[in-house]
C-alpha cells in the first residue's frame, strides 16, 4: 500500500507543478512562478522518497529529502515576501 501512496503523492505534486507552470507561462505572474517552483521541489522530495524507501532501501537519503523538503516552501516564502514589496 505504501508504494501506491508514495507514487500518488508524487504524481499529484507533479500535476500541481505542471498546472502552475502552465498558468505562469500564460500570465507571467510571479506568484505562480514561485508556487510552481515550490511544487517542483515537493515533487522532487516525493521522488526522493520513492527512491529512498522502495528502490534503494539500504541507502539513507533522509538528510537530502529533508533539505529538499525545506527548500521547497522556502522558495514559496521568498516569492511571497518579494511579491509584497
Secondary structure as UniProt FT lines:
FT   HELIX           2..27
FT   HELIX           30..50
FT   HELIX           51..55
FT   TURN            57..58
FT   HELIX           62..84
//
